[in-house]
Amino acid sequence: MGIEGGRAEIEAGIKSVLVNDLFVEVPHERIGPDDSLRDVIGLDSLGFMELRVQCENKFSVSISEEDFAPENFTNIRSIIDLILRLRASEATAVAHIADSR
């Protein structure tokens, strides 16, 4: 899959993963950005691990063990923030490497 863009695209991508890959029972259009992934959406520990892998693949980021923390996977909004932060830090690292050559 290609790299997904801004917040709206990332949100749509995460919802798609939840419904189509993780088979949550909440319909796509009823999943809100602040709904608890555990309490409202019903993800269990295995579901969170699969969501991590799917997000890494779909959004071309690497989520470290440190970043795979409850505060980053509370809801869709927290995952979007994580993905954007990871992308920004990766872009900064790439720019730094390019500047040092």
Buried (B, 14 or more C-beta within 10 A) or exposed (E): EEEBEEBEEBBEBBBBBBBEBBEBEBEEEEBBBEBEBBEBBBBEEEBBEBBBEBBBEBBBBEBEEEBBEEEBBBBBBBBBBBBBEBBEEEEEEEEEEEEEE
